[in-house]
Amino acid sequence: MHSTILQLETILSAYEPLLLKLEEQSASYKPLPSKWSKKELIGHLIDSAHNNLRRFIVAQYEDKPLIKYAQDHWVLAAGYQDHRLNDLIALWSLTNKHIIHVLKKLPAGMEQREVLTESLHSIEWLAADYNKHLLHHLHQVLELEPIAYT
């Protein structure tokens, strides 16, 4: 679990400065009405952070909680396209800092507690998967070499 937390800290410190270099106008551009803008992709990462944070916390006191995430509904309902880009980046950063804090405070053995999403996974697995998902979408937003998310 320590390496997963360290990786998240590294992702945050490496990618936040790159996100802050994005311009509002280009981040608002939607290639198609059905495709997310970069702002909406960052919003999706915020939603993912919120849902995973909830998983990491609720699994500590509930047995195998069911916590799903309907991503398209969340992005639409949150209206990320209408937010200022720097506010979205700040929210993304602070939420991830809080995830790091929560993961560091997990009592010994708690990382094996399970959450039901589409299937059953441990907190430890979900945290590692969260990092992969994060990198995949950050590379999309920043137009870096693609990182597959499987």
N, CA, C and O atoms as a GROMACS GRO file, in nm:
protein
  600
    1MET      N    1   0.082  -0.119   0.000
    1MET     CA    2   0.000   0.000   0.000
    1MET      C    3   0.087   0.126   0.000
    1MET      O    4   0.051   0.228  -0.058
    2HIS      N    5   0.202   0.117   0.065
    2HIS     CA    6   0.292   0.232   0.073
    2HIS      C    7   0.334   0.279  -0.066
    2HIS      O    8   0.338   0.400  -0.092
    3SER      N    9   0.364   0.187  -0.155
    3SER     CA   10   0.408   0.225  -0.290
    3SER      C   11   0.294   0.290  -0.369
    3SER      O   12   0.318   0.380  -0.450
    4THR      N   13   0.172   0.247  -0.346
    4THR     CA   14   0.056   0.307  -0.412
    4THR      C   15   0.035   0.451  -0.366
    4THR      O   16   0.006   0.540  -0.446
    5ILE      N   17   0.050   0.473  -0.236
    5ILE     CA   18   0.038   0.608  -0.180
    5ILE      C   19   0.149   0.696  -0.236
    5ILE      O   20   0.124   0.810  -0.277
    6LEU      N   21   0.270   0.646  -0.237
    6LEU     CA   22   0.384   0.720  -0.290
    6LEU      C   23   0.361   0.754  -0.438
    6LEU      O   24   0.393   0.865  -0.481
    7GLN      N   25   0.307   0.660  -0.513
    7GLN     CA   26   0.279   0.685  -0.655
    7GLN      C   27   0.176   0.797  -0.670
    7GLN      O   28   0.192   0.883  -0.757
    8LEU      N   29   0.072   0.797  -0.589
    8LEU     CA   30  -0.028   0.902  -0.596
    8LEU      C   31   0.033   1.038  -0.561
    8LEU      O   32   0.002   1.138  -0.626
    9GLU      N   33   0.118   1.042  -0.461
    9GLU     CA   34   0.186   1.167  -0.426
    9GLU      C   35   0.271   1.216  -0.544
    9GLU      O   36   0.274   1.336  -0.573
   10THR      N   37   0.339   1.124  -0.610
   10THR     CA   38   0.423   1.158  -0.724
   10THR      C   39   0.339   1.208  -0.842
   10THR      O   40   0.374   1.306  -0.907
   11ILE      N   41   0.227   1.141  -0.868
   11ILE     CA   42   0.137   1.184  -0.975
   11ILE      C   43   0.090   1.327  -0.949
   11ILE      O   44   0.093   1.411  -1.039
   12LEU      N   45   0.048   1.353  -0.828
   12LEU     CA   46  -0.002   1.485  -0.792
   12LEU      C   47   0.105   1.593  -0.811
   12LEU      O   48   0.077   1.697  -0.870
   13SER      N   49   0.224   1.568  -0.763
   13SER     CA   50   0.329   1.670  -0.773
   13SER      C   51   0.380   1.688  -0.916
   13SER      O   52   0.422   1.797  -0.954
   14ALA      N   53   0.376   1.582  -0.996
   14ALA     CA   54   0.425   1.592  -1.134
   14ALA      C   55   0.323   1.651  -1.229
   14ALA      O   56   0.359   1.726  -1.320
   15TYR      N   57   0.195   1.618  -1.211
   15TYR     CA   58   0.094   1.655  -1.310
   15TYR      C   59   0.019   1.783  -1.279
   15TYR      O   60  -0.030   1.849  -1.371
   16GLU      N   61   0.009   1.822  -1.153
   16GLU     CA   62  -0.062   1.946  -1.122
   16GLU      C   63   0.001   2.067  -1.192
   16GLU      O   64  -0.072   2.148  -1.249
   17PRO      N   65   0.134   2.083  -1.190
   17PRO     CA   66   0.192   2.198  -1.262
   17PRO      C   67   0.163   2.194  -1.412
   17PRO      O   68   0.148   2.299  -1.475
   18LEU      N   69   0.156   2.076  -1.469
   18LEU     CA   70   0.125   2.064  -1.612
   18LEU      C   71  -0.020   2.104  -1.640
   18LEU      O   72  -0.049   2.171  -1.739
   19LEU      N   73  -0.110   2.062  -1.552
   19LEU     CA   74  -0.250   2.100  -1.567
   19LEU      C   75  -0.268   2.252  -1.558
   19LEU      O   76  -0.349   2.310  -1.630
   20LEU      N   77  -0.192   2.314  -1.470
   20LEU     CA   78  -0.203   2.459  -1.451
   20LEU      C   79  -0.155   2.538  -1.572
   20LEU      O   80  -0.181   2.658  -1.581
   21LYS      N   81  -0.086   2.474  -1.664
   21LYS     CA   82  -0.041   2.540  -1.787
   21LYS      C   83  -0.148   2.538  -1.896
   21LYS      O   84  -0.134   2.607  -1.997
   22LEU      N   85  -0.254   2.460  -1.876
   22LEU     CA   86  -0.363   2.456  -1.975
   22LEU      C   87  -0.432   2.591  -1.981
   22LEU      O   88  -0.438   2.665  -1.883
   23GLU      N   89  -0.485   2.621  -2.099
   23GLU     CA   90  -0.559   2.745  -2.118
   23GLU      C   91  -0.709   2.718  -2.111
   23GLU      O   92  -0.757   2.615  -2.156
   24GLU      N   93  -0.779   2.812  -2.054
   24GLU     CA   94  -0.924   2.799  -2.034
   24GLU      C   95  -0.997   2.767  -2.164
   24GLU      O   96  -1.081   2.677  -2.168
   25GLN      N   97  -0.965   2.839  -2.269
   25GLN     CA   98  -1.037   2.822  -2.396
   25GLN      C   99  -1.015   2.683  -2.455
   25GLN      O  100  -1.111   2.617  -2.496
   26SER      N  101  -0.890   2.638  -2.459
   26SER     CA  102  -0.864   2.506  -2.518
   26SER      C  103  -0.918   2.394  -2.428
   26SER      O  104  -0.957   2.289  -2.478
   27ALA      N  105  -0.920   2.417  -2.298
   27ALA     CA  106  -0.972   2.315  -2.205
   27ALA      C  107  -1.124   2.306  -2.212
   27ALA      O  108  -1.182   2.205  -2.172
   28SER      N  109  -1.188   2.410  -2.262
   28SER     CA  110  -1.334   2.411  -2.275
   28SER      C  111  -1.383   2.351  -2.407
   28SER      O  112  -1.501   2.322  -2.422
   29TYR      N  113  -1.293   2.332  -2.500
   29TYR     CA  114  -1.330   2.284  -2.633
   29TYR      C  115  -1.384   2.141  -2.628
   29TYR      O  116  -1.320   2.052  -2.571
   30LYS      N  117  -1.501   2.120  -2.688
   30LYS     CA  118  -1.562   1.987  -2.698
   30LYS      C  119  -1.549   1.942  -2.843
   30LYS      O  120  -1.608   2.005  -2.932
   31PRO      N  121  -1.474   1.835  -2.870
   31PRO     CA  122  -1.457   1.788  -3.008
   31PRO      C  123  -1.588   1.747  -3.074
   31PRO      O  124  -1.605   1.761  -3.195
   32LEU      N  125  -1.681   1.697  -2.995
   32LEU     CA  126  -1.816   1.661  -3.039
   32LEU      C  127  -1.910   1.685  -2.921
   32LEU      O  128  -1.865   1.680  -2.806
   33PRO      N  129  -2.037   1.711  -2.946
   33PRO     CA  130  -2.129   1.732  -2.834
   33PRO      C  131  -2.133   1.614  -2.736
   33PRO      O  132  -2.158   1.632  -2.617
   34SER      N  133  -2.108   1.494  -2.786
   34SER     CA  134  -2.113   1.374  -2.701
   34SER      C  135  -1.978   1.342  -2.636
   34SER      O  136  -1.969   1.248  -2.556
   35LYS      N  137  -1.873   1.418  -2.668
   35LYS     CA  138  -1.739   1.393  -2.611
   35LYS      C  139  -1.709   1.497  -2.504
   35LYS      O  140  -1.753   1.612  -2.513
   36TRP      N  141  -1.635   1.456  -2.404
   36TRP     CA  142  -1.598   1.547  -2.296
   36TRP      C  143  -1.488   1.642  -2.339
   36TRP      O  144  -1.398   1.606  -2.414
   37SER      N  145  -1.496   1.765  -2.288
   37SER     CA  146  -1.386   1.860  -2.300
   37SER      C  147  -1.278   1.821  -2.198
   37SER      O  148  -1.299   1.732  -2.116
   38LYS      N  149  -1.166   1.889  -2.204
   38LYS     CA  150  -1.061   1.864  -2.104
   38LYS      C  151  -1.112   1.901  -1.965
   38LYS      O  152  -1.078   1.834  -1.867
   39LYS      N  153  -1.190   2.006  -1.955
   39LYS     CA  154  -1.248   2.043  -1.825
   39LYS      C  155  -1.339   1.933  -1.773
   39LYS      O  156  -1.338   1.902  -1.654
   40GLU      N  157  -1.416   1.874  -1.861
   40GLU     CA  158  -1.505   1.765  -1.819
   40GLU      C  159  -1.425   1.640  -1.784
   40GLU      O  160  -1.464   1.564  -1.695
   41LEU      N  161  -1.315   1.616  -1.853
   41LEU     CA  162  -1.228   1.504  -1.816
   41LEU      C  163  -1.169   1.526  -1.676
   41LEU      O  164  -1.162   1.433  -1.596
   42ILE      N  165  -1.126   1.648  -1.649
   42ILE     CA  166  -1.076   1.679  -1.514
   42ILE      C  167  -1.190   1.661  -1.414
   42ILE      O  168  -1.168   1.611  -1.304
   43GLY      N  169  -1.310   1.703  -1.452
   43GLY     CA  170  -1.427   1.680  -1.366
   43GLY      C  171  -1.451   1.533  -1.340
   43GLY      O  172  -1.483   1.492  -1.228
   44HIS      N  173  -1.434   1.452  -1.444
   44HIS     CA  174  -1.447   1.307  -1.429
   44HIS      C  175  -1.344   1.256  -1.328
   44HIS      O  176  -1.374   1.168  -1.247
   45LEU      N  177  -1.224   1.311  -1.331
   45LEU     CA  178  -1.122   1.270  -1.234
   45LEU      C  179  -1.159   1.315  -1.093
   45LEU      O  180  -1.128   1.245  -0.996
   46ILE      N  181  -1.224   1.428  -1.081
   46ILE     CA  182  -1.273   1.473  -0.950
   46ILE      C  183  -1.381   1.377  -0.899
   46ILE      O  184  -1.379   1.336  -0.783
   47ASP      N  185  -1.474   1.341  -0.988
   47ASP     CA  186  -1.579   1.246  -0.950
   47ASP      C  187  -1.521   1.112  -0.909
   47ASP      O  188  -1.563   1.052  -0.810
   48SER      N  189  -1.423   1.066  -0.986
   48SER     CA  190  -1.357   0.940  -0.955
   48SER      C  191  -1.291   0.948  -0.817
   48SER      O  192  -1.298   0.854  -0.738
   49ALA      N  193  -1.226   1.061  -0.791
   49ALA     CA  194  -1.162   1.080  -0.660
   49ALA      C  195  -1.267   1.077  -0.549
   49ALA      O  196  -1.246   1.012  -0.446
   50HIS      N  197  -1.378   1.145  -0.568
   50HIS     CA  198  -1.484   1.146  -0.466
   50HIS      C  199  -1.540   1.006  -0.441
   50HIS      O  200  -1.560   0.966  -0.326
   51ASN      N  201  -1.566   0.934  -0.548
   51ASN     CA  202  -1.620   0.799  -0.533
   51ASN      C  203  -1.521   0.704  -0.468
   51ASN      O  204  -1.560   0.622  -0.384
   52ASN      N  205  -1.395   0.714  -0.505
   52ASN     CA  206  -1.294   0.628  -0.443
   52ASN      C  207  -1.269   0.667  -0.298
   52ASN      O  208  -1.249   0.580  -0.213
   53LEU      N  209  -1.268   0.795  -0.270
   53LEU     CA  210  -1.254   0.840  -0.131
   53LEU      C  211  -1.366   0.779  -0.046
   53LEU      O  212  -1.342   0.730   0.064
   54ARG      N  213  -1.488   0.784  -0.099
   54ARG     CA  214  -1.601   0.724  -0.027
   54ARG      C  215  -1.579   0.574  -0.006
   54ARG      O  216  -1.607   0.522   0.102
   55ARG      N  217  -1.530   0.506  -0.108
   55ARG     CA  218  -1.502   0.363  -0.094
   55ARG      C  219  -1.399   0.337   0.015
   55ARG      O  220  -1.417   0.248   0.098
   56PHE      N  221  -1.291   0.416   0.015
   56PHE     CA  222  -1.183   0.396   0.112
   56PHE      C  223  -1.231   0.420   0.255
   56PHE      O  224  -1.181   0.357   0.348
   57ILE      N  225  -1.325   0.508   0.271
   57ILE     CA  226  -1.377   0.538   0.405
   57ILE      C  227  -1.487   0.440   0.446
   57ILE      O  228  -1.481   0.382   0.555
   58VAL      N  229  -1.587   0.423   0.362
   58VAL     CA  230  -1.702   0.340   0.398
   58VAL      C  231  -1.662   0.195   0.421
   58VAL      O  232  -1.718   0.128   0.509
   59ALA      N  233  -1.567   0.146   0.344
   59ALA     CA  234  -1.523   0.006   0.360
   59ALA      C  235  -1.460  -0.018   0.497
   59ALA      O  236  -1.448  -0.133   0.540
   60GLN      N  237  -1.420   0.087   0.566
   60GLN     CA  238  -1.361   0.071   0.698
   60GLN      C  239  -1.466   0.040   0.805
   60GLN      O  240  -1.432  -0.014   0.911
   61TYR      N  241  -1.592   0.075   0.778
   61TYR     CA  242  -1.695   0.050   0.881
   61TYR      C  243  -1.817  -0.027   0.831
   61TYR      O  244  -1.903  -0.064   0.911
   62GLU      N  245  -1.825  -0.051   0.699
   62GLU     CA  246  -1.933  -0.134   0.646
   62GLU      C  247  -1.871  -0.256   0.579
   62GLU      O  248  -1.763  -0.248   0.521
   63ASP      N  249  -1.941  -0.367   0.589
   63ASP     CA  250  -1.894  -0.490   0.527
   63ASP      C  251  -1.932  -0.492   0.379
   63ASP      O  252  -2.051  -0.498   0.345
   64LYS      N  253  -1.834  -0.487   0.292
   64LYS     CA  254  -1.852  -0.496   0.146
   64LYS      C  255  -1.959  -0.400   0.094
   64LYS      O  256  -2.056  -0.443   0.032
   65PRO      N  257  -1.942  -0.269   0.119
   65PRO     CA  258  -2.043  -0.173   0.072
   65PRO      C  259  -2.050  -0.169  -0.081
   65PRO      O  260  -1.950  -0.192  -0.150
   66LEU      N  261  -2.167  -0.141  -0.132
   66LEU     CA  262  -2.188  -0.127  -0.276
   66LEU      C  263  -2.176   0.022  -0.309
   66LEU      O  264  -2.260   0.102  -0.267
   67ILE      N  265  -2.071   0.058  -0.384
   67ILE     CA  266  -2.050   0.198  -0.423
   67ILE      C  267  -2.016   0.201  -0.571
   67ILE      O  268  -1.902   0.173  -0.611
   68LYS      N  269  -2.116   0.235  -0.651
   68LYS     CA  270  -2.099   0.244  -0.796
   68LYS      C  271  -2.089   0.390  -0.838
   68LYS      O  272  -2.111   0.481  -0.758
   69TYR      N  273  -2.054   0.411  -0.964
   69TYR     CA  274  -2.033   0.546  -1.015
   69TYR      C  275  -2.081   0.552  -1.160
   69TYR      O  276  -2.024   0.487  -1.247
   70ALA      N  277  -2.185   0.630  -1.185
   70ALA     CA  278  -2.240   0.650  -1.320
   70ALA      C  279  -2.175   0.775  -1.378
   70ALA      O  280  -2.227   0.886  -1.365
   71GLN      N  281  -2.061   0.756  -1.443
   71GLN     CA  282  -1.973   0.867  -1.480
   71GLN      C  283  -2.039   0.972  -1.569
   71GLN      O  284  -2.021   1.092  -1.544
   72ASP      N  285  -2.112   0.934  -1.669
   72ASP     CA  286  -2.173   1.033  -1.758
   72ASP      C  287  -2.274   1.119  -1.685
   72ASP      O  288  -2.282   1.240  -1.708
   73HIS      N  289  -2.352   1.058  -1.597
   73HIS     CA  290  -2.451   1.132  -1.519
   73HIS      C  291  -2.383   1.231  -1.424
   73HIS      O  292  -2.428   1.344  -1.408
   74TRP      N  293  -2.275   1.186  -1.361
   74TRP     CA  294  -2.204   1.273  -1.267
   74TRP      C  295  -2.146   1.394  -1.339
   74TRP      O  296  -2.162   1.507  -1.294
   75VAL      N  297  -2.078   1.371  -1.452
   75VAL     CA  298  -2.014   1.482  -1.524
   75VAL      C  299  -2.120   1.582  -1.570
   75VAL      O  300  -2.100   1.703  -1.558
   76LEU      N  301  -2.230   1.534  -1.622
   76LEU     CA  302  -2.337   1.622  -1.668
   76LEU      C  303  -2.399   1.699  -1.552
   76LEU      O  304  -2.416   1.820  -1.559
   77ALA      N  305  -2.433   1.629  -1.445
   77ALA     CA  306  -2.499   1.692  -1.331
   77ALA      C  307  -2.409   1.795  -1.262
   77ALA      O  308  -2.458   1.895  -1.210
   78ALA      N  309  -2.279   1.769  -1.260
   78ALA     CA  310  -2.186   1.860  -1.193
   78ALA      C  311  -2.159   1.986  -1.274
   78ALA      O  312  -2.115   2.087  -1.218
   79GLY      N  313  -2.183   1.982  -1.405
   79GLY     CA  314  -2.165   2.101  -1.488
   79GLY      C  315  -2.022   2.151  -1.495
   79GLY      O  316  -1.999   2.272  -1.491
   80TYR      N  317  -1.927   2.061  -1.504
   80TYR     CA  318  -1.786   2.100  -1.505
   80TYR      C  319  -1.750   2.195  -1.617
   80TYR      O  320  -1.658   2.276  -1.603
   81GLN      N  321  -1.821   2.188  -1.728
   81GLN     CA  322  -1.793   2.275  -1.842
   81GLN      C  323  -1.810   2.422  -1.803
   81GLN      O  324  -1.748   2.510  -1.864
   82ASP      N  325  -1.893   2.449  -1.703
   82ASP     CA  326  -1.923   2.586  -1.662
   82ASP      C  327  -1.831   2.639  -1.552
   82ASP      O  328  -1.842   2.755  -1.513
   83HIS      N  329  -1.741   2.556  -1.503
   83HIS     CA  330  -1.649   2.598  -1.396
   83HIS      C  331  -1.521   2.657  -1.454
   83HIS      O  332  -1.485   2.630  -1.569
   84ARG      N  333  -1.456   2.738  -1.375
   84ARG     CA  334  -1.323   2.788  -1.414
   84ARG      C  335  -1.224   2.672  -1.405
   84ARG      O  336  -1.228   2.592  -1.311
   85LEU      N  337  -1.136   2.664  -1.502
   85LEU     CA  338  -1.038   2.556  -1.510
   85LEU      C  339  -0.952   2.548  -1.383
   85LEU      O  340  -0.933   2.440  -1.328
   86ASN      N  341  -0.901   2.662  -1.337
   86ASN     CA  342  -0.813   2.658  -1.220
   86ASN      C  343  -0.886   2.612  -1.094
   86ASN      O  344  -0.825   2.552  -1.005
   87ASP      N  345  -1.015   2.639  -1.085
   87ASP     CA  346  -1.094   2.590  -0.971
   87ASP      C  347  -1.105   2.437  -0.977
   87ASP      O  348  -1.096   2.369  -0.874
   88LEU      N  349  -1.125   2.384  -1.098
   88LEU     CA  350  -1.133   2.239  -1.113
   88LEU      C  351  -1.001   2.173  -1.075
   88LEU      O  352  -0.999   2.070  -1.007
   89ILE      N  353  -0.892   2.232  -1.119
   89ILE     CA  354  -0.760   2.177  -1.087
   89ILE      C  355  -0.736   2.181  -0.936
   89ILE      O  356  -0.683   2.086  -0.879
   90ALA      N  357  -0.775   2.290  -0.872
   90ALA     CA  358  -0.758   2.302  -0.726
   90ALA      C  359  -0.842   2.196  -0.653
   90ALA      O  360  -0.795   2.134  -0.558
   91LEU      N  361  -0.965   2.177  -0.698
   91LEU     CA  362  -1.052   2.077  -0.635
   91LEU      C  363  -0.994   1.937  -0.655
   91LEU      O  364  -0.992   1.856  -0.562
   92TRP      N  365  -0.946   1.908  -0.776
   92TRP     CA  366  -0.883   1.779  -0.805
   92TRP      C  367  -0.763   1.757  -0.713
   92TRP      O  368  -0.747   1.650  -0.654
   93SER      N  369  -0.679   1.859  -0.701
   93SER     CA  370  -0.559   1.848  -0.619
   93SER      C  371  -0.592   1.826  -0.471
   93SER      O  372  -0.537   1.736  -0.408
   94LEU      N  373  -0.681   1.907  -0.418
   94LEU     CA  374  -0.716   1.895  -0.276
   94LEU      C  375  -0.784   1.762  -0.245
   94LEU      O  376  -0.760   1.704  -0.139
   95THR      N  377  -0.868   1.715  -0.335
   95THR     CA  378  -0.934   1.586  -0.312
   95THR      C  379  -0.832   1.474  -0.310
   95THR      O  380  -0.842   1.382  -0.229
   96ASN      N  381  -0.735   1.480  -0.399
   96ASN     CA  382  -0.631   1.377  -0.400
   96ASN      C  383  -0.540   1.386  -0.278
   96ASN      O  384  -0.495   1.283  -0.227
   97LYS      N  385  -0.514   1.505  -0.231
   97LYS     CA  386  -0.436   1.519  -0.106
   97LYS      C  387  -0.513   1.456   0.010
   97LYS      O  388  -0.454   1.394   0.099
   98HIS      N  389  -0.644   1.472   0.008
   98HIS     CA  390  -0.725   1.410   0.114
   98HIS      C  391  -0.724   1.258   0.101
   98HIS      O  392  -0.718   1.187   0.202
   99ILE      N  393  -0.731   1.206  -0.020
   99ILE     CA  394  -0.721   1.061  -0.041
   99ILE      C  395  -0.590   1.010   0.016
   99ILE      O  396  -0.589   0.908   0.085
  100ILE      N  397  -0.481   1.078  -0.011
  100ILE     CA  398  -0.350   1.038   0.041
  100ILE      C  399  -0.355   1.035   0.194
  100ILE      O  400  -0.306   0.940   0.256
  101HIS      N  401  -0.413   1.137   0.253
  101HIS     CA  402  -0.425   1.144   0.399
  101HIS      C  403  -0.504   1.025   0.454
  101HIS      O  404  -0.462   0.962   0.551
  102VAL      N  405  -0.617   0.995   0.391
  102VAL     CA  406  -0.703   0.884   0.436
  102VAL      C  407  -0.630   0.751   0.421
  102VAL      O  408  -0.634   0.667   0.511
  103LEU      N  409  -0.563   0.730   0.308
  103LEU     CA  410  -0.491   0.604   0.286
  103LEU      C  411  -0.375   0.587   0.385
  103LEU      O  412  -0.348   0.476   0.430
  104LYS      N  413  -0.308   0.695   0.418
  104LYS     CA  414  -0.198   0.688   0.516
  104LYS      C  415  -0.249   0.653   0.655
  104LYS      O  416  -0.178   0.592   0.735
  105LYS      N  417  -0.372   0.692   0.685
  105LYS     CA  418  -0.430   0.667   0.817
  105LYS      C  419  -0.497   0.530   0.830
  105LYS      O  420  -0.544   0.494   0.938
  106LEU      N  421  -0.503   0.453   0.721
  106LEU     CA  422  -0.568   0.322   0.729
  106LEU      C  423  -0.501   0.237   0.836
  106LEU      O  424  -0.379   0.220   0.835
  107PRO      N  425  -0.579   0.184   0.929
  107PRO     CA  426  -0.521   0.092   1.028
  107PRO      C  427  -0.466  -0.033   0.960
  107PRO      O  428  -0.513  -0.073   0.853
  108ALA      N  429  -0.368  -0.094   1.021
  108ALA     CA  430  -0.306  -0.215   0.966
  108ALA      C  431  -0.412  -0.320   0.935
  108ALA      O  432  -0.500  -0.346   1.017
  109GLY      N  433  -0.403  -0.379   0.817
  109GLY     CA  434  -0.496  -0.482   0.775
  109GLY      C  435  -0.621  -0.429   0.708
  109GLY      O  436  -0.691  -0.504   0.640
  110MET      N  437  -0.651  -0.302   0.727
  110MET     CA  438  -0.773  -0.243   0.672
  110MET      C  439  -0.769  -0.237   0.520
  110MET      O  440  -0.875  -0.233   0.456
  111GLU      N  441  -0.651  -0.235   0.461
  111GLU     CA  442  -0.640  -0.226   0.315
  111GLU      C  443  -0.698  -0.348   0.245
  111GLU      O  444  -0.722  -0.345   0.124
  112GLN      N  445  -0.722  -0.455   0.319
  112GLN     CA  446  -0.781  -0.577   0.260
  112GLN      C  447  -0.934  -0.579   0.268
  112GLN      O  448  -0.998  -0.669   0.215
  113ARG      N  449  -0.992  -0.478   0.335
  113ARG     CA  450  -1.139  -0.468   0.338
  113ARG      C  451  -1.189  -0.450   0.196
  113ARG      O  452  -1.121  -0.390   0.113
  114GLU      N  453  -1.307  -0.502   0.168
  114GLU     CA  454  -1.356  -0.505   0.030
  114GLU      C  455  -1.474  -0.412   0.006
  114GLU      O  456  -1.553  -0.381   0.095
  115VAL      N  457  -1.482  -0.369  -0.121
  115VAL     CA  458  -1.590  -0.283  -0.169
  115VAL      C  459  -1.648  -0.348  -0.294
  115VAL      O  460  -1.574  -0.403  -0.376
  116LEU      N  461  -1.778  -0.341  -0.307
  116LEU     CA  462  -1.844  -0.391  -0.426
  116LEU      C  463  -1.869  -0.273  -0.520
  116LEU      O  464  -1.944  -0.181  -0.488
  117THR      N  465  -1.806  -0.279  -0.637
  117THR     CA  466  -1.831  -0.180  -0.742
  117THR      C  467  -1.909  -0.256  -0.848
  117THR      O  468  -2.027  -0.285  -0.829
  118GLU      N  469  -1.847  -0.290  -0.958
  118GLU     CA  470  -1.906  -0.386  -1.052
  118GLU      C  471  -1.872  -0.527  -1.007
  118GLU      O  472  -1.942  -0.623  -1.039
  119SER      N  473  -1.763  -0.538  -0.932
  119SER     CA  474  -1.722  -0.664  -0.869
  119SER      C  475  -1.657  -0.629  -0.736
  119SER      O  476  -1.644  -0.511  -0.701
  120LEU      N  477  -1.616  -0.730  -0.663
  120LEU     CA  478  -1.560  -0.711  -0.529
  120LEU      C  479  -1.409  -0.688  -0.536
  120LEU      O  480  -1.337  -0.767  -0.596
  121HIS      N  481  -1.362  -0.578  -0.473
  121HIS     CA  482  -1.219  -0.546  -0.474
  121HIS      C  483  -1.178  -0.493  -0.336
  121HIS      O  484  -1.259  -0.433  -0.265
  122SER      N  485  -1.053  -0.516  -0.302
  122SER     CA  486  -1.000  -0.463  -0.176
  122SER      C  487  -0.968  -0.314  -0.191
  122SER      O  488  -0.952  -0.264  -0.302
  123ILE      N  489  -0.959  -0.246  -0.079
  123ILE     CA  490  -0.917  -0.106  -0.078
  123ILE      C  491  -0.780  -0.095  -0.147
  123ILE      O  492  -0.758  -0.003  -0.225
  124GLU      N  493  -0.692  -0.187  -0.116
  124GLU     CA  494  -0.557  -0.184  -0.176
  124GLU      C  495  -0.564  -0.193  -0.329
  124GLU      O  496  -0.496  -0.119  -0.398
  125TRP      N  497  -0.647  -0.283  -0.380
  125TRP     CA  498  -0.662  -0.299  -0.525
  125TRP      C  499  -0.723  -0.173  -0.585
  125TRP      O  500  -0.678  -0.124  -0.688
  126LEU      N  501  -0.827  -0.120  -0.520
  126LEU     CA  502  -0.894   0.000  -0.571
  126LEU      C  503  -0.800   0.120  -0.575
  126LEU      O  504  -0.806   0.200  -0.669
  127ALA      N  505  -0.714   0.133  -0.475
  127ALA     CA  506  -0.620   0.245  -0.473
  127ALA      C  507  -0.520   0.234  -0.588
  127ALA      O  508  -0.489   0.334  -0.653
  128ALA      N  509  -0.469   0.116  -0.613
  128ALA     CA  510  -0.375   0.096  -0.724
  128ALA      C  511  -0.444   0.120  -0.858
  128ALA      O  512  -0.387   0.181  -0.948
  129ASP      N  513  -0.568   0.071  -0.870
  129ASP     CA  514  -0.645   0.091  -0.992
  129ASP      C  515  -0.677   0.239  -1.012
  129ASP      O  516  -0.675   0.288  -1.125
  130TYR      N  517  -0.705   0.309  -0.905
  130TYR     CA  518  -0.731   0.453  -0.912
  130TYR      C  519  -0.612   0.526  -0.976
  130TYR      O  520  -0.631   0.613  -1.061
  131ASN      N  521  -0.492   0.491  -0.934
  131ASN     CA  522  -0.372   0.554  -0.991
  131ASN      C  523  -0.361   0.528  -1.140
  131ASN      O  524  -0.326   0.618  -1.217
  132LYS      N  525  -0.390   0.406  -1.183
  132LYS     CA  526  -0.384   0.373  -1.326
  132LYS      C  527  -0.486   0.455  -1.404
  132LYS      O  528  -0.455   0.510  -1.510
  133HIS      N  529  -0.606   0.463  -1.351
  133HIS     CA  530  -0.714   0.540  -1.414
  133HIS      C  531  -0.675   0.687  -1.424
  133HIS      O  532  -0.698   0.752  -1.526
  134LEU      N  533  -0.617   0.738  -1.318
  134LEU     CA  534  -0.574   0.878  -1.312
  134LEU      C  535  -0.470   0.906  -1.421
  134LEU      O  536  -0.483   1.004  -1.495
  135LEU      N  537  -0.370   0.823  -1.430
  135LEU     CA  538  -0.265   0.843  -1.531
  135LEU      C  539  -0.322   0.835  -1.673
  135LEU      O  540  -0.285   0.914  -1.759
  136HIS      N  541  -0.411   0.740  -1.695
  136HIS     CA  542  -0.472   0.726  -1.827
  136HIS      C  543  -0.538   0.857  -1.871
  136HIS      O  544  -0.514   0.906  -1.981
  137HIS      N  545  -0.620   0.914  -1.784
  137HIS     CA  546  -0.693   1.035  -1.820
  137HIS      C  547  -0.606   1.161  -1.816
  137HIS      O  548  -0.628   1.253  -1.895
  138LEU      N  549  -0.508   1.166  -1.727
  138LEU     CA  550  -0.418   1.282  -1.727
  138LEU      C  551  -0.342   1.291  -1.859
  138LEU      O  552  -0.320   1.400  -1.911
  139HIS      N  553  -0.303   1.177  -1.911
  139HIS     CA  554  -0.233   1.177  -2.040
  139HIS      C  555  -0.326   1.219  -2.153
  139HIS      O  556  -0.281   1.281  -2.250
  140GLN      N  557  -0.453   1.188  -2.143
  140GLN     CA  558  -0.550   1.237  -2.242
  140GLN      C  559  -0.562   1.389  -2.234
  140GLN      O  560  -0.553   1.458  -2.335
  141VAL      N  561  -0.583   1.440  -2.114
  141VAL     CA  562  -0.602   1.583  -2.093
  141VAL      C  563  -0.480   1.662  -2.141
  141VAL      O  564  -0.494   1.765  -2.207
  142LEU      N  565  -0.363   1.612  -2.109
  142LEU     CA  566  -0.239   1.685  -2.139
  142LEU      C  567  -0.182   1.651  -2.277
  142LEU      O  568  -0.078   1.703  -2.316
  143GLU      N  569  -0.252   1.564  -2.349
  143GLU     CA  570  -0.209   1.521  -2.482
  143GLU      C  571  -0.067   1.464  -2.481
  143GLU      O  572   0.016   1.498  -2.565
  144LEU      N  573  -0.042   1.378  -2.383
  144LEU     CA  574   0.084   1.307  -2.370
  144LEU      C  575   0.067   1.168  -2.431
  144LEU      O  576  -0.043   1.129  -2.470
  145GLU      N  577   0.176   1.094  -2.439
  145GLU     CA  578   0.168   0.959  -2.495
  145GLU      C  579   0.062   0.880  -2.418
  145GLU      O  580   0.062   0.878  -2.295
  146PRO      N  581  -0.029   0.814  -2.490
  146PRO     CA  582  -0.138   0.743  -2.422
  146PRO      C  583  -0.088   0.634  -2.328
  146PRO      O  584   0.011   0.566  -2.354
  147ILE      N  585  -0.161   0.621  -2.218
  147ILE     CA  586  -0.138   0.513  -2.122
  147ILE      C  587  -0.267   0.432  -2.120
  147ILE      O  588  -0.373   0.484  -2.086
  148ALA      N  589  -0.257   0.306  -2.153
  148ALA     CA  590  -0.376   0.220  -2.156
  148ALA      C  591  -0.428   0.199  -2.015
  148ALA      O  592  -0.351   0.191  -1.919
  149TYR      N  593  -0.559   0.192  -2.004
  149TYR     CA  594  -0.623   0.160  -1.876
  149TYR      C  595  -0.708   0.037  -1.897
  149TYR      O  596  -0.809   0.041  -1.968
  150THR      N  597  -0.668  -0.073  -1.837
  150THR     CA  598  -0.741  -0.198  -1.852
  150THR      C  599  -0.782  -0.253  -1.718
  150THR      O  600  -0.846  -0.358  -1.712
   0.00000   0.00000   0.00000
